[in-house]
Structures are given as C-alpha cells and as structure tokens.
Amino acid sequence: MTTKRARDFALYIMIGIAFCVGVVWYSFASNGGGAELIGKWVGLAGTTLILFGYTIRSHRRFIRQLSFWLVMLALLVVHLSVFIIVLEKVEHWKVLWFVLAYPVENIAIDAVLSASGHDTYSRGRHRPLS
C-alpha cells in the first residue's frame, strides 16, 4: 500500500469515527424532535460541509501541505465549538441564520488562512510591472 493510499484510508477511518461519535453524542444530548434535528444539527452539518468544502476547493494548491490541514482543523474545531455551544443554548433556531453567518465565517476563514501563509493570491497570480 502506498503512502498516499494509507493516508487516504486513515482519513476515511477518522471521518467515519467522527460521524459515529457525532451520532452517539446527538442521541444522548438531544431531547428535541425532528424539527430540532433538521433546523439545528442537519443545518450545521450542511453549512459546515459547504463552508469548508468551498474553502478547501479555493485553496486546493495547498492540499499537500500539512500546515494547511492543521490550520483547517483548528478552524473546524472553532467553528463547531462555537455553533454547538450556541445551538445548545438557543431554543428556536432558523436555518436562515446559518445563511446569514456564512459570509462572516467565510471572510474570517480566508483572513486566518491568509495570515498563516495560505493566501490564494500570494504566489504567481499577479506579477509586478517592471
């Protein structure tokens, strides 16, 4: 097995474990019905996938750098921690509120990636005139 395939396999295992832990956590933590599940937790999952999926896609030239993935992991932990705390405290959550938070989060994530040296415009896109 090549290193790349082993790394991909380990990533799939970690994603599966994270998903299972999330399902178990939700089953113990939630006392709400289907509306809460859809409005809060499925909305969080969908927003997280879209937000981080587009971020990874727009920064795809950094995919092979460990530093990029460490920054992305830190951003994901912050994102999920804040939203889990907020969603646990708020009784009625509208999916539209995720849409309103998206641009703010997107700007913040791009700023952190830029500050950490993973700027999409930093190398080779614009050459100074001489």
C-alpha positions as CSV (number, residue, x, y, z in Angstrom):
1,M,0.0,0.0,0.0
2,T,1.4,3.4,-1.0
3,T,1.8,6.2,1.4
4,K,-1.0,8.2,-0.3
5,R,-3.4,5.3,-0.1
6,A,-2.6,4.7,3.5
7,R,-3.1,8.4,4.3
8,D,-6.5,8.4,2.4
9,F,-7.6,5.2,4.2
10,A,-6.7,6.7,7.6
11,L,-8.6,9.9,6.7
12,Y,-11.7,7.8,5.8
13,I,-11.5,6.0,9.1
14,M,-11.2,9.3,11.0
15,I,-14.2,10.7,9.2
16,G,-16.2,7.6,9.9
17,I,-15.3,7.7,13.6
18,A,-16.1,11.4,13.8
19,F,-19.5,10.8,12.2
20,C,-20.3,7.9,14.6
21,V,-19.2,9.9,17.7
22,G,-21.5,12.8,16.4
23,V,-24.5,10.5,16.1
24,V,-23.9,9.0,19.5
25,W,-23.4,12.4,21.1
26,Y,-26.6,13.7,19.5
27,S,-28.6,10.8,20.6
28,F,-27.6,11.4,24.2
29,A,-27.6,15.2,24.2
30,S,-30.8,15.9,22.2
31,N,-34.3,15.8,23.7
32,G,-35.9,17.5,20.7
33,G,-37.9,16.1,17.8
34,G,-37.4,16.1,14.1
35,A,-37.7,19.9,13.7
36,E,-34.8,20.5,16.0
37,L,-32.7,17.8,14.2
38,I,-33.3,19.5,10.8
39,G,-33.2,23.1,11.9
40,K,-30.1,22.9,14.1
41,W,-27.9,19.9,13.6
42,V,-28.5,19.0,9.9
43,G,-28.3,22.7,9.1
44,L,-24.9,22.8,11.0
45,A,-23.7,19.8,9.2
46,G,-24.7,21.1,5.8
47,T,-23.3,24.6,6.4
48,T,-20.1,23.1,7.7
49,L,-19.7,20.9,4.6
50,I,-20.4,23.8,2.2
51,L,-18.2,26.3,4.0
52,F,-15.2,24.1,4.4
53,G,-15.7,22.3,1.1
54,Y,-15.5,25.6,-0.8
55,T,-12.6,26.8,1.3
56,I,-10.6,23.7,0.5
57,R,-11.5,23.9,-3.1
58,S,-10.4,27.5,-3.4
59,H,-7.1,26.7,-1.6
60,R,-6.5,23.4,-3.4
61,R,-2.9,24.2,-4.2
62,F,-2.1,23.9,-0.5
63,I,-3.7,20.5,-0.1
64,R,-0.4,18.7,0.1
65,Q,0.9,21.0,2.9
66,L,0.4,19.7,6.4
67,S,0.3,23.3,7.7
68,F,-2.8,24.0,5.7
69,W,-4.6,21.0,7.2
70,L,-3.6,21.9,10.7
71,V,-5.0,25.4,10.2
72,M,-8.2,24.0,8.7
73,L,-8.5,21.5,11.6
74,A,-8.2,24.4,14.1
75,L,-10.8,26.4,12.2
76,L,-13.1,23.5,12.1
77,V,-12.8,22.9,15.8
78,V,-13.5,26.6,16.5
79,H,-16.5,26.6,14.1
80,L,-18.1,23.5,15.6
81,S,-17.4,24.5,19.2
82,V,-19.0,27.9,18.8
83,F,-22.0,26.6,16.9
84,I,-22.5,23.6,19.3
85,I,-22.5,26.0,22.3
86,V,-24.9,28.4,20.6
87,L,-27.2,25.6,19.3
88,E,-27.4,24.0,22.8
89,K,-28.4,27.4,24.3
90,V,-30.9,28.6,21.7
91,E,-34.3,27.0,21.8
92,H,-35.6,28.1,18.4
93,W,-33.0,28.2,15.6
94,K,-33.8,29.1,12.0
95,V,-31.8,27.7,9.1
96,L,-31.7,31.2,7.6
97,W,-29.4,32.2,10.5
98,F,-26.7,29.8,9.1
99,V,-27.0,31.6,5.8
100,L,-26.5,35.0,7.5
101,A,-23.5,33.7,9.4
102,Y,-21.9,32.2,6.3
103,P,-20.3,35.4,4.8
104,V,-18.9,36.4,8.1
105,E,-17.3,33.0,8.7
106,N,-16.0,32.9,5.1
107,I,-14.3,36.2,5.5
108,A,-12.8,35.1,8.9
109,I,-11.6,31.8,7.5
110,D,-9.9,33.5,4.5
111,A,-8.3,36.0,6.8
112,V,-6.9,33.3,9.0
113,L,-5.6,31.3,6.0
114,S,-4.1,34.4,4.5
115,A,-2.4,35.3,7.8
116,S,-1.0,31.8,8.1
117,G,0.6,32.0,4.6
118,H,-2.1,30.1,2.7
119,D,-3.4,33.1,0.7
120,T,-4.9,32.2,-2.7
121,Y,-3.5,35.4,-4.3
122,S,0.0,35.4,-2.8
123,R,2.1,33.5,-5.3
124,G,2.3,33.8,-9.0
125,R,-1.1,35.3,-9.8
126,H,-0.1,38.9,-10.1
127,R,3.3,39.9,-11.3
128,P,4.5,43.4,-10.7
129,L,5.2,45.6,-13.6
130,S,8.8,46.4,-14.2
